[in-house]
Amino acid sequence: MPYMNILTWDPEKRDAVIERVKTKGLEHEGIKVLGTWADVNGGRCFQITEEPSDPRFSIKANFSWNDIVQIETVPIMDAGELIKLLDSLK
């Protein structure tokens, strides 16, 4: 299932975030990163991932970063597909 991860960090954590990305990367076992985009104003990035429906994967991945970033994980789907699904429930 695809997810949107919104990662935010305080300005004083910027160097720690950059160093962690350089040393650990953005990949996590069992989670496929489809893309990561940085907010050009700083302090935030957006990441689309493909993850199993088992929440243990995102919990484990998020805990490895939660000392320096806050992560909001949101399940997502194509808007057209969502509209079709909602129409079928009527």
MARDRENRO-63017 format. One record per residue: residue number from 1; residue in three letters; y, z, x of N, C-alpha, C, O, CB in turn. Coordinates in steps of 0.1 Angstrom, whole numbers. Each point is the difference from the previous one (the first is absolute). Glycine has a CB too. Example, Ala and Ser with C-alpha at 12.3 -4.5 7.8 and 13.67 -1.06 7.14 Angstrom:
BEGIN
[r 1,"Ala",[-57,78,132],[12,0,-9],[12,0,9],[0,7,10],[-12,5,-29]]
[r 2,"Ser",[23,-19,15],[11,0,9],[11,8,-8],[11,1,5],[-17,-23,7]]
! end
This chain:
BEGIN
[r 1,"Met",[-12,0,8],[12,0,-8],[12,0,9],[1,7,10],[-13,5,-29]]
[r 2,"Pro",[23,-20,15],[12,0,8],[9,12,-3],[1,5,-11],[-2,-30,12]]
[r 3,"Tyr",[8,30,10],[9,11,-2],[13,-3,8],[0,-8,10],[-19,24,-12]]
[r 4,"Met",[30,-11,-3],[13,-1,7],[2,14,5],[0,10,-7],[10,-28,-8]]
[r 5,"Asn",[-8,19,28],[3,13,7],[15,-1,4],[4,-9,7],[-28,13,1]]
[r 6,"Ile",[31,6,-12],[14,1,4],[1,12,9],[-2,12,-4],[11,-22,-18]]
[r 7,"Leu",[-6,7,35],[1,11,10],[15,2,3],[7,-9,3],[-30,3,7]]
[r 8,"Thr",[27,19,-10],[13,4,3],[0,11,10],[-9,8,1],[17,-15,-24]]
[r 9,"Trp",[2,7,32],[1,10,10],[15,4,2],[9,-8,-2],[-31,0,13]]
[r 10,"Asp",[24,20,-6],[13,5,4],[5,-7,12],[-9,-3,9],[4,25,-20]]
[r 11,"Pro",[18,-24,13],[5,-7,12],[-5,6,13],[-3,-7,10],[23,1,-23]]
[r 12,"Glu",[-21,19,14],[-5,7,12],[-14,-3,3],[-5,3,11],[22,15,-14]]
[r 13,"Lys",[-25,-23,-6],[-14,-3,2],[-2,-15,4],[-12,-4,3],[6,22,-20]]
[r 14,"Arg",[16,-26,18],[-1,-14,3],[-8,-3,12],[-9,-8,0],[31,5,-11]]
[r 15,"Asp",[-19,10,22],[-7,-3,13],[-14,4,-1],[-9,-6,6],[30,10,6]]
[r 16,"Ala",[-25,7,-19],[-13,4,-2],[-8,-10,-8],[-12,-3,3],[19,27,-2]]
[r 17,"Val",[-1,-30,-11],[-6,-10,-8],[-3,-13,8],[-11,-5,0],[23,14,-21]]
[r 18,"Ile",[-2,-13,29],[-2,-12,9],[-11,3,10],[-9,-9,2],[33,3,-5]]
[r 19,"Glu",[-25,17,9],[-10,4,10],[-14,0,-7],[-10,-5,6],[27,18,7]]
[r 20,"Arg",[-18,-7,-25],[-13,0,-7],[-5,-14,-3],[-12,-3,1],[18,26,-11]]
[r 21,"Val",[3,-31,5],[-4,-14,-3],[-5,-7,13],[-10,-7,-1],[27,6,-18]]
[r 22,"Lys",[-10,3,30],[-4,-6,13],[-14,5,4],[-8,-8,5],[33,5,1]]
[r 23,"Thr",[-27,16,-8],[-13,6,6],[-11,-1,-10],[-12,-3,4],[26,18,9]]
[r 24,"Lys",[-12,-13,-26],[-11,0,-10],[0,-13,-8],[-11,-3,-5],[13,28,4]]
[r 25,"Gly",[9,-32,0],[0,-12,-8],[1,4,-15],[2,12,-3],[-16,-24,20]]
[r 26,"Leu",[13,2,-25],[2,2,-15],[-14,-1,-7],[0,3,-12],[23,-12,14]]
[r 27,"Glu",[-33,5,5],[-13,-1,-7],[-7,14,-1],[2,8,8],[-4,-32,1]]
[r 28,"His",[-6,25,-19],[-8,12,-2],[-14,-5,-5],[-1,-9,-8],[21,24,3]]
[r 29,"Glu",[-30,-8,10],[-14,-4,-3],[-2,-1,-15],[3,10,-7],[-11,0,28]]
[r 30,"Gly",[3,-21,-26],[-3,-2,-14],[12,-5,-9],[-2,-3,-11],[-14,21,14]]
[r 31,"Ile",[28,-19,4],[11,-5,-7],[6,-12,7],[2,0,12],[3,23,-20]]
[r 32,"Lys",[-4,-34,1],[5,-13,5],[15,-1,-2],[5,1,-12],[-27,-12,9]]
[r 33,"Val",[30,10,13],[15,-1,-1],[3,-15,-2],[-4,-8,9],[8,28,5]]
[r 34,"Leu",[2,-23,-25],[3,-14,-3],[14,-4,5],[2,-12,2],[-17,13,-22]]
[r 35,"Gly",[23,9,21],[14,-3,6],[8,12,0],[-2,9,-8],[1,-32,-1]]
[r 36,"Thr",[10,24,18],[10,11,1],[14,-6,2],[2,-8,9],[-21,24,1]]
[r 37,"Trp",[28,-10,-17],[14,-5,1],[9,12,2],[-2,11,-6],[-3,-30,-9]]
[r 38,"Ala",[14,18,25],[9,11,3],[14,-2,-7],[5,-11,-1],[-16,14,23]]
[r 39,"Asp",[16,8,-27],[14,0,-6],[9,-2,12],[0,9,9],[-7,6,-29]]
[r 40,"Val",[15,-25,20],[9,-3,12],[11,11,1],[6,1,11],[-10,-25,-14]]
[r 41,"Asn",[6,32,-7],[9,11,1],[-6,13,6],[7,9,4],[4,-18,-24]]
[r 42,"Gly",[-24,8,23],[-7,11,6],[-6,10,-9],[4,1,-12],[11,-5,31]]
[r 43,"Gly",[-24,12,-14],[-5,12,-7],[-10,-3,-11],[-4,9,-7],[25,1,12]]
[r 44,"Arg",[-26,-22,-6],[-9,-3,-11],[-8,-13,3],[6,-10,7],[9,21,-23]]
[r 45,"Cys",[-27,-12,12],[-8,-13,1],[-9,0,-13],[-3,10,-6],[4,-11,32]]
[r 46,"Phe",[-5,-12,-28],[-8,-3,-12],[-13,-6,5],[1,-9,9],[19,7,-24]]
[r 47,"Gln",[-31,6,10],[-13,-5,5],[-9,-4,-12],[-1,9,-9],[3,5,31]]
[r 48,"Ile",[-8,-25,-22],[-10,-4,-10],[-13,1,7],[-3,-5,11],[19,-11,-24]]
[r 49,"Thr",[-26,24,6],[-13,2,6],[-10,-4,-11],[2,0,-12],[6,18,27]]
[r 50,"Glu",[-20,-21,-10],[-12,-2,-9],[-9,12,3],[-5,1,11],[7,-27,-12]]
[r 51,"Glu",[-4,34,-9],[-8,12,2],[-11,2,-10],[1,-6,-11],[19,17,21]]
[r 52,"Pro",[-31,-4,-6],[-10,3,-10],[6,8,-11],[10,7,2],[-28,-9,15]]
[r 53,"Ser",[12,2,-29],[5,9,-11],[-2,15,3],[5,8,-7],[-11,-27,-9]]
[r 54,"Asp",[-2,22,26],[-3,14,4],[13,6,6],[4,-5,11],[-29,0,-8]]
[r 55,"Pro",[31,15,-9],[13,5,5],[-1,7,13],[10,3,7],[-3,0,-30]]
[r 56,"Arg",[-19,0,28],[-2,7,13],[6,-9,11],[5,6,10],[-25,6,-19]]
[r 57,"Phe",[19,-25,8],[5,-9,10],[15,2,2],[5,2,11],[-23,-18,-16]]
[r 58,"Ser",[26,15,-6],[15,1,2],[4,14,3],[9,2,8],[-6,-20,-23]]
[r 59,"Ile",[-10,28,10],[3,14,4],[-2,2,15],[9,6,6],[-16,2,-29]]
[r 60,"Lys",[-4,-12,28],[-3,2,14],[11,-8,9],[5,5,10],[-30,-2,-15]]
[r 61,"Ala",[28,-15,1],[10,-8,7],[14,6,0],[7,1,10],[-20,-22,-15]]
[r 62,"Asn",[17,26,-7],[13,6,-2],[1,13,8],[11,3,6],[-9,-13,-29]]
[r 63,"Phe",[-13,18,23],[1,13,8],[2,-2,15],[5,8,6],[-20,2,-24]]
[r 64,"Ser",[11,-22,23],[2,-2,14],[14,-3,4],[4,-1,11],[-27,-7,-10]]
[r 65,"Trp",[31,6,-11],[15,-3,2],[9,10,-6],[12,0,3],[-18,-24,-3]]
[r 66,"Asn",[1,33,-9],[10,8,-8],[7,11,8],[9,7,-6],[-24,-11,-13]]
[r 67,"Asp",[13,5,32],[8,9,8],[13,-7,4],[10,7,4],[-31,3,5]]
[r 68,"Ile",[23,-23,-11],[12,-6,4],[6,-10,-11],[12,-3,1],[-20,5,23]]
[r 69,"Val",[0,-5,-34],[5,-9,-11],[-5,5,-13],[-10,8,-1],[10,-28,16]]
[r 70,"Gln",[7,16,-25],[-4,3,-14],[-5,-13,-5],[6,-11,2],[11,30,-6]]
[r 71,"Ile",[-29,-19,-3],[-6,-12,-5],[-2,0,-15],[-6,10,-5],[-5,-13,28]]
[r 72,"Glu",[16,-7,-30],[-3,-1,-14],[-9,-12,-1],[3,-11,4],[20,21,-11]]
[r 73,"Thr",[-35,-8,1],[-10,-10,-2],[-1,-4,-15],[-2,9,-8],[-11,-1,29]]
[r 74,"Val",[15,-21,-24],[0,-5,-13],[-10,-11,-2],[1,-10,7],[24,17,-9]]
[r 75,"Pro",[-34,-6,-8],[-9,-11,-3],[8,-11,-6],[9,2,-8],[-29,13,5]]
[r 76,"Ile",[18,-28,8],[7,-11,-5],[-9,-11,-5],[-12,-1,4],[31,7,11]]
[r 77,"Met",[-13,-16,-23],[-8,-12,-3],[11,-11,-3],[11,3,-3],[-31,10,-6]]
[r 78,"Asp",[15,-25,9],[9,-11,-3],[6,2,-14],[-8,3,-9],[-6,-19,24]]
[r 79,"Ala",[27,14,-16],[6,2,-13],[-5,-8,-11],[-2,4,-12],[22,2,24]]
[r 80,"Gly",[-23,-19,-9],[-6,-9,-11],[-14,5,-4],[-3,-1,-12],[15,-18,22]]
[r 81,"Glu",[-20,24,-1],[-13,5,-3],[1,13,-9],[-8,2,-9],[-1,-12,30]]
[r 82,"Leu",[19,18,-18],[3,12,-7],[3,-3,-15],[-4,6,-9],[11,6,30]]
[r 83,"Ile",[2,-22,-22],[4,-4,-14],[-12,-5,-8],[-1,3,-11],[24,-9,20]]
[r 84,"Lys",[-32,-2,-2],[-12,-5,-7],[-9,12,-4],[-5,0,-11],[6,-22,24]]
[r 85,"Leu",[-2,31,-4],[-8,12,-3],[5,8,-12],[-7,4,-9],[0,-3,33]]
[r 86,"Leu",[20,1,-24],[7,8,-10],[-1,-7,-14],[-3,6,-10],[18,4,27]]
[r 87,"Asp",[-14,-24,-16],[-1,-8,-13],[-14,1,-5],[-2,1,-12],[19,-17,20]]
[r 88,"Ser",[-27,17,1],[-14,1,-5],[-3,14,-6],[-11,1,-7],[4,-18,24]]
[r 89,"Leu",[15,26,-15],[-2,14,-6],[6,2,-14],[-2,10,-6],[1,-2,29]]
[r 90,"Lys",[8,-18,-27],[6,0,-13],[-10,-1,-11],[4,1,-12],[17,-10,21]]
! end
